[in-house]
Amino acid sequence: MYELNYDPQICAKCKTCDCLMKCQYIDFELAEARVEKEKLLNGQDTRILQECTTCYSCEEYCPAGNHPFYQIVERQEEKGFLPVPEPITKQQLTMMEPRGTITPASVSAPVINMCYFPMLTDSIRGKLYENTSMIVGSDIFCNIMWLHFGKNSAIRERLPRMIDNIQQFYLKDSGVEEVVCYHDECYGAYTQLAPAFGIEVPFKVVHLFEYLSNKLDELSDQITPINAKVAYQRPCSNRLIPQTQHWVDDIFQKIGADRVPREYDRDNALCCGQVLRAQQRDDLADDVQKRNLDDMQQAGVAYCVFNCPVCMFTLADAVAERGIFPILMSDLCQAAVEKKAE
């Protein structure tokens, strides 16, 4: 079984407890945070396990890169503190399991990995994606979502199989050595979560935003600036890979979109609220969504830009009701390129 690369001594010696003190959903005084952290390290019950919203943020906050969030999830599963009610967890585990229906297919670079979201494959179109191959389906699902369910065991079991499926069924015989991940979830799974559990990834991984930024450079003379204020809904999985955030700003600059300053953006971004609803914390979900939407509206943005499909499915209607247009980053870039042709 793959083991988490976690050093309890690093956490024991930590004086700041940033993973807890910076948490947006649980309030701690420093002394209490140290006590609760010690309980966690000793395998005792702690309010951390019961109150954690599984927003991933403490992975970003830890200055030592010691995977405190993964350790919290380990303890949740070990002690039976499932964040989501067990019937829902079992249903989701069954619904999202690999089907074993994958068949070999020849692909050519660049290969766009759409994970388990066939409903978004129409986004792979136009000049941004000319001559690309696309892969999608339950048998290449990155399975990172089980962090929200306190189920690291499902990740250990399924992620290596998904990685092997990509390599054996698509890349190996095609002579392709890299995959472009359309979602933060997949990029985070392959570049941050897999190494944390000692899971090997035999192919190179490219973030969609790096790919888009490079394509926009190639098509720079065909871009019509968006000329609008935008808000970016940062997904929870991006907390695992904060080094990719500069591409968001790069892309907005290249397409003439103004990412206006907001309270709930960047390091202080709020989640979309869907996980909170799955955890049956409706009051907290309502509060988080209201603060987030009020913040966007007060900033006077024309677009709310998403990368995570779950964030978009969750907030699209609510955003639209505020007079803000919900759109995927890929589609916004496509619009900037396609405007020229009009």
Secondary structure, 3 states (H helix, E strand, C coil): CCCCCCCHHHHHHCCCCHHHHCCCCCCCCHHHHHHHHHHHHCCCCCHHHHHCCCCCHHHHHCCCCCCHHHHHHHHHHHHCCCCCCHHHHHHHHHHCCCCCCCCCCCCCCCEEECCCCHHHHHHCCCHHHCCCEEECCHHHCCCHHHHHHCCHHHHHHHHHHHHHHHHHHHHCCCCCCEEEECCHHHHHHHHHHHHHCCCCCCCEEEEHHHHHHHHHHHCHHHCCCCCEEEEECCCHHHHHCHHHHHHHHHHHHHCCEEECCCCCCHHHCCCCCHHHHHCCCHHHHHHHHHHHHHHHHHCCCCEEEECCHHHHHHHHHHHHHCCCEEEEHHHHHHHHHHHHHC
